[in-house]
């Protein structure tokens, strides 16, 4: 496996005025987590990759991110929430239940 984890941040901005993750400053939150993980030397081959994503289809719960290979979805509102995801999920391997959202249901 090239990366241990992939973190996808929805940074979608809808043009039709509907609510989306970028309305909640998702790009800035992604940059924040990227810097934190870089400071911890956790980015790169064999480690973690953070990707920008288009719409992940969870607009009403946004902003959202998903971590693979676990397939754990999170909604967050602050850098404190992202710090908790880093500390608990990334570093300790524990799902942050208070931020977790159910994965989408396959149609």
MARBA-3410 file (N, C-alpha, C, O; in Angstrom, 1 decimal):
107
0.9,-1.2,0.0,0.0,0.0,0.0,0.9,1.2,0.0,1.8,1.4,0.8 ~ 0.7,2.1,-1.0,1.5,3.3,-1.1,1.3,4.3,0.0,2.3,4.9,0.5 ~ 0.1,4.5,0.5,-0.3,5.3,1.6,-1.0,4.5,2.6,-1.8,3.6,2.3 ~ -0.7,4.7,3.9,-1.4,4.1,5.0,-2.8,4.6,5.1,-3.8,3.8,5.3 ~ -3.0,5.9,4.8,-4.3,6.5,4.9,-4.4,7.6,3.8,-3.5,8.2,3.5
-5.6,7.7,3.3,-6.0,8.8,2.4,-7.1,9.6,3.1,-8.1,9.0,3.6 ~ -7.0,10.9,3.2,-8.0,11.7,3.8,-8.5,12.6,2.7,-7.8,13.4,2.1 ~ -9.8,12.5,2.4,-10.5,13.3,1.4,-11.3,14.4,2.0,-12.2,14.1,2.8 ~ -11.0,15.6,1.7,-11.8,16.8,2.2,-12.6,17.3,1.1,-12.1,17.6,0.0 ~ -14.0,17.3,1.2,-14.8,17.9,0.3,-14.6,19.4,0.3,-14.7,20.0,1.4
-14.2,20.0,-0.8,-14.0,21.4,-0.9,-14.9,22.0,-1.9,-14.7,23.1,-2.5 ~ -16.0,21.3,-2.2,-16.9,21.7,-3.3,-17.6,23.0,-3.0,-18.0,23.3,-1.9 ~ -17.7,23.9,-4.1,-18.4,25.1,-4.0,-19.5,25.0,-5.1,-19.2,25.0,-6.3 ~ -20.8,25.0,-4.7,-21.9,24.9,-5.6,-22.2,26.3,-6.2,-22.2,27.2,-5.4 ~ -22.5,26.3,-7.4,-22.7,27.6,-8.1,-24.2,28.0,-8.0,-24.6,29.2,-8.2
-25.1,27.1,-7.6,-26.5,27.3,-7.6,-27.0,27.9,-6.3,-28.2,28.0,-6.1 ~ -26.1,28.2,-5.4,-26.5,28.7,-4.1,-26.8,27.7,-3.0,-27.1,28.1,-1.9 ~ -26.9,26.4,-3.4,-27.2,25.4,-2.4,-26.0,25.3,-1.4,-24.9,25.5,-1.8 ~ -26.3,24.8,-0.2,-25.3,24.6,0.8,-24.3,23.6,0.4,-24.6,22.6,-0.2 ~ -23.0,23.9,0.7,-21.9,23.0,0.3,-20.8,23.2,1.3,-20.8,24.1,2.2
-19.8,22.3,1.3,-18.8,22.3,2.3,-17.9,23.5,2.2,-17.5,24.0,3.3 ~ -17.7,24.1,1.0,-16.9,25.3,1.0,-17.5,26.5,1.6,-16.8,27.4,2.0 ~ -18.8,26.4,1.8,-19.5,27.5,2.5,-19.0,27.5,4.0,-19.2,28.6,4.6 ~ -18.5,26.4,4.4,-18.0,26.3,5.8,-16.5,26.4,5.9,-15.8,25.9,6.8 ~ -15.8,26.9,4.8,-14.4,27.1,4.8,-13.6,25.8,4.7,-12.5,25.7,5.4
-14.1,24.9,4.0,-13.4,23.5,4.0,-12.0,23.6,3.5,-11.2,22.9,4.0 ~ -11.7,24.5,2.5,-10.3,24.6,2.0,-9.4,25.0,3.1,-8.2,24.5,3.2 ~ -9.8,26.0,3.9,-8.9,26.4,5.0,-8.7,25.3,6.0,-7.6,25.2,6.6 ~ -9.8,24.6,6.3,-9.7,23.5,7.3,-8.7,22.4,6.7,-7.9,21.8,7.5 ~ -8.8,22.1,5.4,-7.9,21.1,4.8,-6.5,21.6,4.9,-5.6,20.8,5.3
-6.2,22.9,4.7,-4.9,23.4,4.8,-4.4,23.3,6.2,-3.2,23.0,6.4 ~ -5.3,23.5,7.2,-4.9,23.4,8.6,-4.5,22.0,8.9,-3.4,21.8,9.5 ~ -5.3,21.0,8.5,-4.9,19.6,8.8,-3.6,19.2,8.1,-2.8,18.5,8.6 ~ -3.5,19.7,6.8,-2.3,19.4,6.1,-1.0,19.9,6.8,0.0,19.1,6.9 ~ -1.1,21.1,7.3,0.1,21.6,8.0,0.3,20.9,9.3,1.5,20.6,9.6
-0.7,20.5,10.1,-0.5,19.8,11.3,0.1,18.4,11.1,1.0,18.1,11.8 ~ -0.4,17.7,10.0,0.2,16.4,9.7,1.6,16.5,9.2,2.5,15.7,9.4 ~ 1.9,17.6,8.4,3.2,17.8,7.9,4.2,18.1,9.1,5.3,17.6,9.1 ~ 3.7,18.9,10.1,4.5,19.2,11.2,4.9,18.0,12.0,5.9,17.9,12.7 ~ 3.9,17.0,12.0,4.1,15.7,12.7,4.9,14.7,11.8,5.1,13.6,12.2
5.3,15.1,10.6,6.1,14.3,9.7,5.2,13.0,9.3,5.8,11.9,9.2 ~ 3.9,13.2,9.1,3.1,12.1,8.8,2.6,12.1,7.3,1.8,11.3,6.9 ~ 3.1,13.0,6.5,2.7,13.1,5.1,3.7,12.4,4.2,4.9,12.5,4.5 ~ 3.2,11.8,3.1,4.1,11.3,2.1,4.0,9.8,1.9,3.2,9.1,2.6 ~ 4.8,9.3,1.0,4.8,7.9,0.7,4.9,7.0,2.0,5.8,7.2,2.8
4.1,6.0,2.1,4.1,5.1,3.2,3.4,5.7,4.4,3.3,5.0,5.5 ~ 2.9,6.9,4.3,2.3,7.6,5.4,0.9,8.0,5.1,0.0,7.1,4.7 ~ 0.6,9.3,5.1,-0.8,9.8,4.8,-0.8,10.8,3.7,0.2,11.5,3.4 ~ -1.8,10.7,2.9,-2.1,11.7,1.8,-3.4,12.4,2.1,-4.4,11.8,2.4 ~ -3.4,13.7,2.0,-4.6,14.5,2.1,-5.0,15.0,0.7,-4.2,15.6,0.0
-6.2,14.7,0.3,-6.7,15.1,-1.0,-7.8,16.0,-1.0,-8.6,16.0,0.0 ~ -7.9,16.9,-1.9,-9.1,17.8,-2.2,-10.1,16.9,-2.9,-9.7,16.1,-3.8 ~ -11.3,17.0,-2.6,-12.4,16.3,-3.3,-13.5,17.2,-3.7,-13.7,18.2,-3.1 ~ -14.1,16.8,-4.8,-15.3,17.5,-5.2,-16.4,17.0,-4.3,-16.1,16.5,-3.2 ~ -17.6,17.2,-4.7,-18.8,16.9,-3.8,-18.8,15.4,-3.4,-18.7,14.5,-4.3
-18.9,15.2,-2.1,-19.0,13.8,-1.6,-20.4,13.5,-1.3,-20.7,12.4,-0.8 ~ -21.4,14.4,-1.7,-22.8,14.0,-1.6,-23.4,14.1,-0.2,-24.4,13.6,0.1 ~ -22.7,14.8,0.8,-23.2,14.9,2.1,-23.3,16.3,2.5,-23.1,16.7,3.7 ~ -23.7,17.2,1.6,-23.8,18.6,1.7,-24.5,19.1,3.0,-24.1,20.0,3.7 ~ -25.6,18.4,3.3,-26.4,18.8,4.5,-25.7,18.6,5.8,-26.1,19.1,6.8
-24.6,17.8,5.8,-23.8,17.5,7.0,-22.5,18.2,7.0,-21.7,18.0,7.9 ~ -22.2,19.0,6.0,-20.9,19.6,5.8,-20.4,20.6,6.9,-21.2,21.1,7.7 ~ -19.2,20.8,6.9,-18.2,20.2,6.0,-17.9,18.8,6.4,-18.0,18.4,7.6 ~ -17.5,18.0,5.4,-17.2,16.6,5.7,-15.8,16.2,5.1,-15.3,16.8,4.2 ~ -15.3,15.1,5.7,-14.1,14.5,5.2,-14.3,13.0,5.4,-15.1,12.6,6.3
-13.6,12.2,4.7,-13.6,10.7,4.8,-12.2,10.2,4.8,-11.3,10.7,4.1 ~ -11.9,9.2,5.7,-10.6,8.6,5.8,-10.7,7.2,5.4,-11.5,6.4,5.8 ~ -9.8,6.9,4.4,-9.6,5.5,3.9,-8.3,5.0,4.3,-7.3,5.8,4.4 ~ -8.1,3.7,4.5,-9.0,2.6,4.1,-10.2,2.3,5.0,-11.0,1.4,4.7 ~ -10.3,3.0,6.1,-11.3,2.6,7.1,-12.7,3.0,6.6,-13.7,2.4,7.0
-12.8,4.0,5.7,-14.1,4.5,5.2,-14.9,5.2,6.3,-16.1,5.1,6.4 ~ -14.2,5.9,7.2,-14.9,6.6,8.3,-15.1,8.0,7.8,-14.2,8.7,7.4 ~ -16.4,8.5,8.0,-16.8,9.8,7.6,-16.9,10.7,8.8,-17.4,10.2,9.9 ~ -16.5,11.9,8.7,-16.6,12.9,9.8,-17.2,14.2,9.3,-17.0,14.6,8.1 ~ -17.9,14.8,10.2,-18.3,16.2,10.0,-17.6,17.0,11.1,-17.4,16.5,12.2
-17.1,18.2,10.8,-16.4,19.0,11.7,-16.8,20.4,11.6,-17.3,20.9,10.6 ~ -16.5,21.2,12.7,-16.9,22.6,12.7,-15.7,23.5,13.1,-15.8,24.7,13.0 ~ -14.6,22.9,13.5,-13.5,23.8,14.1,-12.2,23.1,13.9,-12.1,21.9,13.6 ~ -11.1,23.9,14.2,-9.8,23.3,14.2,-9.7,22.3,15.4,-8.9,21.3,15.3 ~ -10.4,22.6,16.4,-10.4,21.7,17.6,-10.9,20.3,17.2,-10.4,19.3,17.6
-12.0,20.3,16.4,-12.5,19.0,15.9,-11.4,18.3,15.0,-11.3,17.1,15.2 ~ -10.7,19.0,14.2,-9.7,18.4,13.4,-8.5,17.9,14.3,-8.0,16.8,14.0 ~ -8.2,18.6,15.3,-7.2,18.2,16.2,-7.6,16.9,16.9,-6.8,16.0,17.1 ~ -8.8,16.8,17.2,-9.4,15.6,17.9,-9.3,14.4,16.9,-8.9,13.3,17.3 ~ -9.6,14.6,15.6,-9.5,13.5,14.6,-8.0,13.1,14.4,-7.8,11.9,14.3
-7.1,14.1,14.4,-5.7,13.7,14.3,-5.3,12.9,15.5,-4.7,11.9,15.4 ~ -5.6,13.4,16.7,-5.1,12.8,17.9,-5.7,11.4,18.1,-5.0,10.4,18.3 ~ -7.0,11.3,17.9,-7.7,10.0,18.2,-7.6,9.1,17.0,-7.2,7.9,17.2 ~ -8.1,9.5,15.9,-8.2,8.6,14.7,-6.8,8.3,14.1,-6.4,7.2,13.9 ~ -6.1,9.4,13.7,-4.8,9.2,13.0,-3.7,8.6,13.9,-3.0,7.7,13.5
-3.6,9.2,15.1,-2.5,8.8,16.0,-2.8,7.6,16.9,-1.9,6.8,17.2 ~ -4.1,7.5,17.3,-4.4,6.4,18.2,-5.3,5.3,17.6,-5.5,4.3,18.3 ~ -5.7,5.5,16.4,-6.6,4.5,15.8,-8.0,4.3,16.3,-8.6,3.2,16.1 ~ -8.5,5.3,17.0,-9.8,5.3,17.6,-10.8,6.2,16.8,-10.4,7.3,16.5 ~ -11.9,5.7,16.5,-12.9,6.5,15.8,-13.4,7.6,16.8,-13.8,7.3,17.9
-13.6,8.8,16.3,-14.1,9.9,17.1,-15.6,9.9,16.9,-16.1,10.5,16.0 ~ -16.3,9.2,17.8,-17.7,9.0,17.7,-18.5,10.2,17.7,-19.5,10.3,16.9 ~ -18.2,11.2,18.4,-19.0,12.5,18.4,-18.9,13.3,17.1,-19.7,14.2,16.9 ~ -18.0,13.0,16.3,-17.8,13.7,15.0,-18.2,12.8,13.8,-18.3,13.2,12.7 ~ -18.3,11.5,14.1,-18.5,10.5,13.0,-19.9,10.7,12.4,-20.9,10.9,13.2
-20.1,10.5,11.1,-21.4,10.5,10.5,-21.5,9.1,9.8,-20.4,8.6,9.4 ~ -22.7,8.6,9.7,-22.9,7.3,9.0,-22.4,7.4,7.6,-22.6,8.5,6.9 ~ -21.8,6.4,7.0,-21.5,6.4,5.6,-22.7,6.5,4.7,-23.8,6.1,5.2 ~ -22.6,7.0,3.5,-23.8,7.0,2.7,-24.3,5.6,2.4,-23.5,4.7,2.3 ~ -25.6,5.6,2.1,-26.2,4.3,1.8,-26.1,4.1,0.3,-26.5,5.0,-0.4
-25.7,2.9,-0.1,-25.6,2.7,-1.6,-27.1,2.5,-2.1,-27.9,1.9,-1.5 ~ -27.3,3.2,-3.2,-28.6,3.1,-3.9,-28.7,1.8,-4.7,-29.8,1.6,-5.3
END
